[in-house]
Amino acid sequence: MVLVKEMIDNEILKNCPFCMGRGEISEYSKNQYTIVCGNCGVETVPRLTIKEAVESWNCRAYELLHELIQEYAMMGYSRAETLSALKK
């Protein structure tokens, strides 16, 4: 567990989206994990696996939105049309 934890902490986790601090894996309870910012303390919802906790921590809404806008643009939609469609 320690080797996996160090590898994930050092190479896979993005910086905290709020303060740019370093995220760390935390065992929330038996068989539940969260990622906690070592600087500001923000954390993910507990997940059943380390992988799920890392995916949750690394997910950024603005990145997903940017990808959707690009996909809609490739289909010929304007940015305004895309944002309007996403609101529905």
RATAUR-V852279 format. One record per residue. N is the residue number from 1. SS is DSSP state (alpha for helix, beta for strand, coil for the rest). Layout:
((N	SS) (N	SS))
This chain:
((1	coil) (2	alpha) (3	alpha) (4	alpha) (5	alpha) (6	alpha) (7	alpha) (8	alpha) (9	alpha) (10	alpha) (11	alpha) (12	coil) (13	coil) (14	coil) (15	coil) (16	coil) (17	coil) (18	coil) (19	coil) (20	coil) (21	coil) (22	coil) (23	beta) (24	beta) (25	beta) (26	beta) (27	beta) (28	beta) (29	beta) (30	coil) (31	coil) (32	beta) (33	beta) (34	beta) (35	beta) (36	beta) (37	beta) (38	coil) (39	coil) (40	coil) (41	coil) (42	coil) (43	beta) (44	coil) (45	coil) (46	coil) (47	beta) (48	coil) (49	coil) (50	alpha) (51	alpha) (52	alpha) (53	alpha) (54	alpha) (55	alpha) (56	alpha) (57	alpha) (58	alpha) (59	coil) (60	coil) (61	alpha) (62	alpha) (63	alpha) (64	alpha) (65	alpha) (66	alpha) (67	alpha) (68	alpha) (69	alpha) (70	alpha) (71	alpha) (72	alpha) (73	alpha) (74	alpha) (75	coil) (76	coil) (77	coil) (78	coil) (79	alpha) (80	alpha) (81	alpha) (82	alpha) (83	alpha) (84	alpha) (85	alpha) (86	alpha) (87	alpha) (88	coil))
